[in-house]
Amino acid sequence: MRIAVTGSIATDHLMTFPGWFSEQLLADRLDRVSLSFLADNLEVRRGGVAANIAFGLGVLGLRPVLVGAVGADFEPYRVWLKDHGVDTDSVRVSSALHTARFVCTTDRAQNQIATFYAGAMAEAREIDLREVVARTGRLDLVLVSPDDPEAMLRHTRTCRELGIPFAADPSQQLARLGREEVRGLVEGARWLFTNEYETALLGEKSGWSEPEILRRVGAWVTTHGASGVRIRREDGDGDTLSVPAVEVPGVVDPTGVGDAFRAGFLAGTAWGVPERCAAQLGCAVAATVLDYVGTQEYRLHREPLLDRIRTTYGLGCTAELLVHLRGLS
């Protein structure tokens, strides 16, 4: 199964604040916030939602096609991604702008304050998925993740026109999108991905109720952090598939955990394993990311990954997944 992942490619600047943001916020002064947090350390890492997801898919043995826009400073990052199984030949390189930057500070409670600079990502709207298909051959799925809004809409339209199944992951861009834009991204998606907060925001932005959204997508996957994942459909018996998260004592860094879940889940669906097993794999990959600083610094090893799944969920899915994880060391 050939998956294209469209979206942001960025460099992450990750800092840690040794206190709690909540202690610095005054309830009667929230309309005039002016704060500076003295960070203990700085980590500069590779990131961007699409690149993170593509990296995870590549590590799991798929060869995803990464589609996005970057600056001329991308070359070392390109080599890294190619070394981890990612097809980067459809990435557009800007002649004028730098690769996007994500600057994030995390406090002791794992709360985060972040800023994203788009940079070359603004040129993603110039990318035509038809050219990607002409180069790679038929795509089985396109994941439309946070990107330049015009690029997200263009890729979704092209998928419909070419009859390519697509997954919608509007995520951070929901705040910038209007009602018709949100509806245009969601309508007809095979998979819709949101976290718990984005679920409520999606309803508000689209003007659709949850049943109305479910009528328009194949399945709605909602991540709930430490509470796990919920998958809903309109058809079938109406039951919700709930998969608990893998417990991780002493979380090191939460950045990129949602991207890692998507990589594991989509890999499982690409292999054709039962949906519950795909979600368990996604949760196990997400748990692995929590042990590292940065979104692409983790390593996946077959036995520790399967052990997380066995410990949390029992033996049910291990045989299903083992067949597809033999390529891991």
KADA-V73060 format. One record per pair of residues at least 12 apart in sequence whose ideal C-beta (glycine too) atoms are under 10 Angstrom apart, sorted by sequence separation. I is the first residue (numbers start at 1). J is the second residue. If there is no record, write none. Layout:
i->(I,I)
j->(J,J)
This chain:
i->(24,54,66,102,103,104,143,144,156,170,173,219,220,229,230,231,245,265,266,268,269,286,288,306,309,24,53,54,78,102,103,129,142,219,220,229,230,265,268,269,285,288,291,305,306,309,21,50,54,74,77,101,102,103,142,144,168,199,219,220,228,229,264,265,267,268,51,66,78,101,102,129,144,170,217,218,219,227,228,229,264,265,266,267,285,306,21,50,66,100,101,142,152,168,169,170,186,217,218,219,228,229,245,264,265,266,284,288,305,306,309,50,51,64,74,100,101,142,152,168,185,217,218,219,227,228,264,265,268,288,19,48,50,70,74,75,99,100,101,141,152,168,202,214,216,222,224,226,227,228,261,263,264,265,267,287,18,19,49,51,74,98,100,166,168,170,182,186,187,194,213,214,215,224,226,263,264,302,303,306,17,18,48,66,67,68,73,74,97,99,100,101,127,139,142,168,169,174,182,186,202,214,215,220,221,222,224,225,226,261,262,264,265,284,285,288,302,305,16,17,18,64,65,66,67,70,72,73,97,98,99,100,127,149,152,168,182,185,187,192,199,211,213,214,224,226,261,264,265,284,287,15,17,18,48,63,64,65,66,68,69,70,71,72,77,97,98,99,100,125,126,129,142,144,145,147,166,167,168,169,170,171,182,183,184,186,192,210,212,219,223,226,243,260,261,263,264,284,287,303,306,15,16,17,18,51,58,62,63,64,65,66,67,68,69,70,71,72,96,97,124,125,132,139,141,142,143,144,145,146,147,165,166,167,168,169,170,171,174,175,182,183,199,211,260,261,262,263,264,284,285,302,305,15,16,58,61,62,63,64,65,66,67,68,69,70,71,72,73,74,96,97,100,124,125,126,127,138,140,141,142,143,144,145,146,147,149,153,160,165,166,167,168,169,170,171,174,181,182,183,189,192,198,199,210,214,258,260,261,262,264,281,284,301,302,304,14,15,16,55,58,59,60,65,66,67,69,71,72,73,74,94,95,97,121,122,123,124,125,126,129,133,138,139,140,141,142,143,144,145,146,148,152,156,165,166,167,168,169,177,179,181,182,183,192,198,199,226,260,261,264,281,283,284,287,300,302,303,15,16,51,55,58,59,65,71,72,73,94,97,121,122,124,125,128,129,132,138,139,141,142,143,144,145,146,147,164,165,167,168,172,175,179,180,182,187,191,192,193,194,195,196,257,259,260,261,263,283,284,302,303,14,15,16,54,57,58,59,70,71,72,93,94,96,121,122,124,125,127,128,129,139,145,146,149,153,157,160,171,174,178,179,180,186,189,190,191,192,193,194,195,196,259,260,281,284,301,302,14,15,56,57,58,69,70,71,92,94,95,120,122,123,124,125,126,127,129,130,145,146,149,153,156,157,160,170,174,177,178,179,188,189,190,191,192,193,194,195,196,197,226,257,258,260,261,280,281,284,300,301,13,14,48,51,55,56,57,58,70,71,91,92,94,118,122,125,129,133,149,152,156,159,169,176,177,179,187,188,189,190,191,192,193,194,195,196,225,257,260,280,283,284,299,300,13,14,46,47,51,54,55,56,69,70,93,94,116,118,121,124,125,128,129,146,155,156,159,174,175,183,186,187,188,189,191,192,193,195,256,257,259,260,280,283,299,12,13,14,46,54,55,68,69,92,124,127,130,133,150,153,156,159,170,171,174,186,189,196,199,257,258,12,13,54,68,92,94,129,130,149,152,153,156,170,174,225,229,243,254,257,277,280,11,12,14,53,54,91,92,129,152,156,183,225,228,241,243,256,257,280,284,11,12,13,46,54,92,168,186,195,196,223,231,241,242,243,246,255,256,279,280,10,11,12,46,51,92,129,170,223,241,243,244,254,255,260,10,11,12,50,91,149,170,229,243,244,246,251,253,254,256,259,260,264,277,280,281,9,10,11,51,90,129,242,243,246,252,253,255,258,259,263,276,280,284,9,10,223,241,243,245,246,248,251,252,253,255,256,257,260,279,280,8,9,10,90,223,243,244,245,246,248,251,252,253,255,256,277,278,281,8,9,10,11,12,51,191,192,221,243,246,247,248,250,251,252,253,255,256,260,276,277,280,281,7,8,9,10,50,90,144,221,245,246,248,249,250,252,253,256,264,276,277,280,7,8,9,10,90,223,233,245,246,248,249,252,253,256,274,277,278,6,7,8,9,89,90,248,274,277,278,281,5,6,7,8,221,231,246,253,273,276,277,281,5,7,9,87,90,144,221,231,245,252,4,5,7,73,74,89,90,143,274,5,6,7,73,89,100,143,231,273,277,5,6,51,71,72,87,100,142,143,145,168,231,272,273,5,51,69,70,71,87,141,144,168,230,268,271,3,4,5,69,70,71,141,143,167,219,229,271,273,3,5,48,69,70,167,228,229,273,5,48,68,69,71,167,168,169,228,268,271,272,5,46,47,48,49,68,69,70,165,229,268,271,3,47,48,69,70,167,221,229,267,270,271,47,68,69,228,68,69,116,219,223,268,9,44,45,47,67,69,116,221,229,264,267,9,10,69,114,221,228,267,3,5,6,7,9,11,68,92,223,246,2,3,4,5,6,7,8,9,10,11,67,198,223,248,1,2,3,4,5,6,7,8,9,42,43,221,225,247,2,3,4,5,6,8,9,11,67,195,246,1,2,4,5,11,42,195,223,246,65,67,194,247,9,67,193,246,247,11,39,66,195,246,10,39,65,245,246,9,37,48,65,193,244,9,47,67,193,243,244,37,65,102,243,50,65,191,9,67,193,48,63,193,50,65,191,67,191,37,67,64,65,67,68,35,67,69,191,9,64,68,69,190,67,68,5,5,9,69,4,9,24,68,6,21,23,67,228,2,21,22,23,4,21,57,11,20,21,22,171,11,12,13,14,15,16,17,19,20,21,67,171,10,11,12,13,14,15,16,17,18,19,20,22,54,169,9,10,11,12,13,14,15,16,17,18,19,21,53,169,8,9,10,11,12,13,14,15,16,17,20,21,54,171,8,10,11,12,13,14,16,21,53,10,50,52,169,8,17,49,50,51,17,50,167,17,49,50,48,49,50,14,15,48,49,167,48,167,14,13,12,13,167,12,10,11,10,8,10,11,10,8,9,10,8,9,10,9,8,7,145,9,110,8,53,110,7,145,6,50,143,49,143,6,49,6,49,143,49,4,141,6,4,141,4,141,140,2,4,2,2,4,2,3,4,5,6,7,2,3,4,5,6,7,8,1,2,3,4,5,6,7,8,9,1,2,3,4,5,6,7,8,1,2,3,4,5,6,7,8,6,7,110,112,114,6,110,112,8,110,111,112,7,110,6,7,106,110,6,106,6,7,106,6,104,106,6,104,4,104,6,102,4,4,6,4,5,7,6,8,3,5,7,8,8,7,110,106,102,64,56,55,59,62,64,52,53,56,60,64,52,55,56,59,60,62,51,52,53,54,55,56,57,58,59,62,52,53,56,57,60,61,64,49,52,53,56,57,60,45,47,48,51,52,53,55,56,59,60,62,47,49,50,53,54,56,57,58,61,62,43,45,49,52,53,56,57,60,61,45,48,52,53,56,60,43,47,53,84,49,53,57,81,80,77,60,60,56,59,56,59,56,56,56,16,52,59,58,14,56,59,61,55,56,59,60,14,55,59,14,52,53,54,56,85,12,52,55,12,51,52,56,51,60,49,45,47,48,45,46,47,48,45,46,47,43,44,45,46,43,45,46,7,41,45,5,43,5,5,3,5,62,3,61,3,60,61,1,60,61,1,3,61,3,60,61,1,2,59,60,1,59,1,1,16,14,14,12,14,12,12,12,10)
j->(36,66,78,114,115,116,155,156,168,182,185,231,232,241,242,243,257,277,278,280,281,298,300,318,321,37,66,67,91,115,116,142,155,232,233,242,243,278,281,282,298,301,304,318,319,322,35,64,68,88,91,115,116,117,156,158,182,213,233,234,242,243,278,279,281,282,66,81,93,116,117,144,159,185,232,233,234,242,243,244,279,280,281,282,300,321,37,66,82,116,117,158,168,184,185,186,202,233,234,235,244,245,261,280,281,282,300,304,321,322,325,67,68,81,91,117,118,159,169,185,202,234,235,236,244,245,281,282,285,305,37,66,68,88,92,93,117,118,119,159,170,186,220,232,234,240,242,244,245,246,279,281,282,283,285,305,37,38,68,70,93,117,119,185,187,189,201,205,206,213,232,233,234,243,245,282,283,321,322,325,37,38,68,86,87,88,93,94,117,119,120,121,147,159,162,188,189,194,202,206,222,234,235,240,241,242,244,245,246,281,282,284,285,304,305,308,322,325,37,38,39,85,86,87,88,91,93,94,118,119,120,121,148,170,173,189,203,206,208,213,220,232,234,235,245,247,282,285,286,305,308,37,39,40,70,85,86,87,88,90,91,92,93,94,99,119,120,121,122,147,148,151,164,166,167,169,188,189,190,191,192,193,204,205,206,208,214,232,234,241,245,248,265,282,283,285,286,306,309,325,328,38,39,40,41,74,81,85,86,87,88,89,90,91,92,93,94,95,119,120,147,148,155,162,164,165,166,167,168,169,170,188,189,190,191,192,193,194,197,198,205,206,222,234,283,284,285,286,287,307,308,325,328,39,40,82,85,86,87,88,89,90,91,92,93,94,95,96,97,98,120,121,124,148,149,150,151,162,164,165,166,167,168,169,170,171,173,177,184,189,190,191,192,193,194,195,198,205,206,207,213,216,222,223,234,238,282,284,285,286,288,305,308,325,326,328,39,40,41,80,83,84,85,90,91,92,94,96,97,98,99,119,120,122,146,147,148,149,150,151,154,158,163,164,165,166,167,168,169,170,171,173,177,181,190,191,192,193,194,202,204,206,207,208,217,223,224,251,285,286,289,306,308,309,312,325,327,328,41,42,77,81,84,85,91,97,98,99,120,123,147,148,150,151,154,155,158,164,165,167,168,169,170,171,172,173,190,191,193,194,198,201,205,206,208,213,217,218,219,220,221,222,283,285,286,287,289,309,310,328,329,41,42,43,81,84,85,86,97,98,99,120,121,123,148,149,151,152,154,155,156,166,172,173,176,180,184,187,198,201,205,206,207,213,216,217,218,219,220,221,222,223,286,287,308,311,328,329,42,43,84,85,86,97,98,99,120,122,123,148,150,151,152,153,154,155,157,158,173,174,177,181,184,185,188,198,202,205,206,207,216,217,218,219,220,221,222,223,224,225,254,285,286,288,289,308,309,312,328,329,42,43,77,80,84,85,86,87,99,100,120,121,123,147,151,154,158,162,178,181,185,188,198,205,206,208,216,217,218,219,220,221,222,223,224,225,254,286,289,309,312,313,328,329,43,44,76,77,81,84,85,86,99,100,123,124,146,148,151,154,155,158,159,176,185,186,189,204,205,213,216,217,218,219,221,222,223,225,286,287,289,290,310,313,329,43,44,45,77,85,86,99,100,123,155,158,161,164,181,184,187,190,201,202,205,217,220,227,230,288,289,44,45,86,100,124,126,161,162,181,184,185,188,202,206,257,261,275,286,289,309,312,44,45,47,86,87,124,125,162,185,189,216,258,261,274,276,289,290,313,317,45,46,47,80,88,126,202,220,229,230,257,265,275,276,277,280,289,290,313,314,45,46,47,81,86,127,164,205,258,276,278,279,289,290,295,46,47,48,86,127,185,206,265,279,280,282,287,289,290,292,295,296,300,313,316,317,46,47,48,88,127,166,279,280,283,289,290,292,295,296,300,313,317,321,47,48,261,279,281,283,284,286,289,290,291,293,294,295,298,317,318,47,48,49,129,262,282,283,284,285,287,290,291,292,294,295,316,317,320,48,49,50,51,52,91,231,232,261,283,286,287,288,290,291,292,293,295,296,300,316,317,320,321,48,49,50,51,91,131,185,262,286,287,289,290,291,293,294,297,305,317,318,321,49,50,51,52,132,265,275,287,288,290,291,294,295,298,316,319,320,49,50,51,52,132,133,291,317,320,321,324,49,50,51,52,265,275,290,297,317,320,321,325,50,52,54,132,135,189,266,276,290,297,50,51,53,119,120,135,136,189,320,52,53,54,120,136,147,190,278,320,324,53,54,99,119,120,135,148,190,191,193,216,279,320,321,54,100,118,119,120,136,190,193,217,279,317,320,53,54,55,119,120,121,191,193,217,269,279,321,323,54,56,99,120,121,218,279,280,324,57,100,120,121,123,219,220,221,280,320,323,324,58,99,100,101,102,121,122,123,218,282,321,324,57,101,102,123,124,221,275,283,321,324,325,102,123,124,283,124,125,172,275,279,324,66,101,102,104,124,126,173,278,286,321,324,67,68,127,172,279,286,325,62,64,65,66,68,70,127,151,282,305,62,63,64,65,66,67,68,69,70,71,127,258,283,308,62,63,64,65,66,67,68,69,70,103,104,282,286,308,64,65,66,67,68,70,71,73,129,257,308,64,65,67,68,74,105,258,286,309,129,131,258,311,74,132,258,311,312,77,105,132,261,312,77,106,132,312,313,77,105,116,133,261,312,78,116,136,262,312,313,107,135,172,313,121,136,262,81,139,265,121,136,266,124,139,265,142,266,113,143,141,142,144,145,113,145,147,269,88,143,147,148,269,147,148,86,87,91,151,87,92,107,151,90,105,107,151,312,87,106,107,108,90,107,143,98,107,108,109,258,99,100,101,102,103,104,105,107,108,109,155,259,99,100,101,102,103,104,105,106,107,108,109,111,143,258,99,100,101,102,103,104,105,106,107,108,109,111,143,259,99,100,101,102,103,104,105,106,107,108,111,112,145,262,100,102,103,104,105,106,108,113,145,103,143,145,262,102,111,143,144,145,112,145,262,113,145,146,145,146,147,112,113,146,147,265,147,266,114,114,114,115,269,116,116,117,117,116,118,119,119,118,119,120,119,120,121,121,121,121,259,124,225,124,169,226,124,262,124,169,262,169,263,127,171,129,172,266,173,129,266,132,132,269,133,270,270,133,136,136,137,139,138,139,140,141,142,143,139,140,141,142,143,144,145,139,140,141,142,143,144,145,146,147,140,141,142,143,144,145,146,147,141,142,143,144,145,146,147,148,147,148,251,253,255,148,252,254,151,253,254,255,151,254,151,152,251,255,152,253,154,155,254,155,253,255,156,254,155,255,159,255,159,164,166,166,167,169,169,171,167,169,171,172,173,173,290,293,295,263,256,256,260,263,266,255,256,259,263,267,256,259,260,263,264,266,256,257,258,259,260,261,262,263,264,267,258,259,262,263,266,267,270,256,259,260,263,264,267,253,255,256,259,260,261,263,264,267,268,270,256,258,259,262,263,265,266,267,270,271,253,255,259,262,263,266,267,270,271,256,259,263,264,267,271,255,259,265,296,262,266,270,296,296,296,281,285,282,285,285,288,286,288,289,253,289,296,296,253,295,298,300,295,296,299,300,255,296,300,256,294,295,296,298,327,255,295,298,256,295,296,300,296,305,295,292,294,295,293,294,295,296,294,295,296,293,294,295,296,294,296,297,259,293,297,259,297,262,263,263,266,324,266,324,267,324,325,266,325,326,267,269,327,270,327,328,269,270,327,328,270,328,271,272,293,293,294,293,295,294,295,296,295)
